[in-house]
Amino acid sequence: MLADQKPAQRRKDLQGRVLELAGSAKIGRGEKAVRNTERDKASRQVRDGLIRKQKQREAARVEEVFYCFASALF
């Protein structure tokens, strides 16, 4: 799993695992904690852009699931 990731992604994964093992983050939430910490250090415009893009991706994912579910029903 780590072999097919880019170095930055691999580093965040490993940092998240260390946080989980140290008890600083819940199991499965370590990488997200690392990303949130990194995001919070960015400038306001960058933070706002990252949050906006994340919301757009989640909305697109929900829409895709809805259409797949709706097409399966009809």
C-alpha positions as CSV (number, residue, x, y, z in Angstrom):
1,M,0.0,0.0,0.0
2,L,2.8,2.4,0.8
3,A,4.7,1.5,-2.3
4,D,2.2,3.0,-4.7
5,Q,1.9,6.4,-2.8
6,K,3.8,9.6,-3.4
7,P,6.4,10.5,-0.8
8,A,4.3,13.2,0.8
9,Q,1.3,10.9,1.1
10,R,3.5,8.2,2.6
11,R,4.9,10.6,5.1
12,K,1.5,11.8,6.2
13,D,0.3,8.2,6.5
14,L,3.3,7.2,8.7
15,Q,3.0,10.3,10.9
16,G,-0.7,9.5,11.3
17,R,0.1,6.0,12.4
18,V,2.6,7.3,15.0
19,L,-0.1,9.7,16.4
20,E,-2.5,6.8,16.6
21,L,0.0,4.6,18.4
22,A,1.0,7.4,20.8
23,G,-2.6,7.9,21.7
24,S,-2.8,11.4,20.4
25,A,-5.4,10.5,17.7
26,K,-8.1,7.9,17.5
27,I,-7.5,4.8,15.5
28,G,-8.1,5.6,11.8
29,R,-8.0,9.3,12.4
30,G,-4.2,9.9,12.5
31,E,-3.7,10.9,8.9
32,K,-6.6,13.3,9.0
33,A,-5.2,14.9,12.1
34,V,-1.8,15.4,10.3
35,R,-3.6,16.9,7.3
36,N,-5.7,19.3,9.5
37,T,-2.6,20.4,11.4
38,E,-0.8,21.1,8.1
39,R,-3.8,22.9,6.7
40,D,-4.1,25.1,9.8
41,K,-0.5,26.3,9.3
42,A,-1.3,27.6,5.8
43,S,-2.4,31.1,5.0
44,R,-6.1,32.0,5.2
45,Q,-6.6,32.0,1.4
46,V,-5.0,28.6,1.1
47,R,-7.0,27.2,4.0
48,D,-10.3,28.5,2.5
49,G,-9.4,27.0,-0.9
50,L,-8.5,23.6,0.6
51,I,-11.8,23.5,2.6
52,R,-13.8,24.6,-0.4
53,K,-12.3,22.0,-2.7
54,Q,-12.8,19.3,0.0
55,K,-16.5,20.2,0.2
56,Q,-16.8,20.1,-3.6
57,R,-15.3,16.6,-3.7
58,E,-17.6,15.4,-1.0
59,A,-20.6,16.9,-2.7
60,A,-19.6,15.2,-6.0
61,R,-19.1,11.9,-4.2
62,V,-22.6,12.1,-2.6
63,E,-24.1,13.0,-6.0
64,E,-22.4,10.1,-7.6
65,V,-23.6,7.7,-5.0
66,F,-27.1,9.1,-5.3
67,Y,-27.2,8.6,-9.0
68,C,-25.8,5.0,-8.8
69,F,-28.4,4.2,-6.1
70,A,-31.2,5.8,-8.1
71,S,-30.2,4.0,-11.3
72,A,-30.2,0.7,-9.5
73,L,-33.7,1.2,-8.3
74,F,-35.2,2.1,-11.7
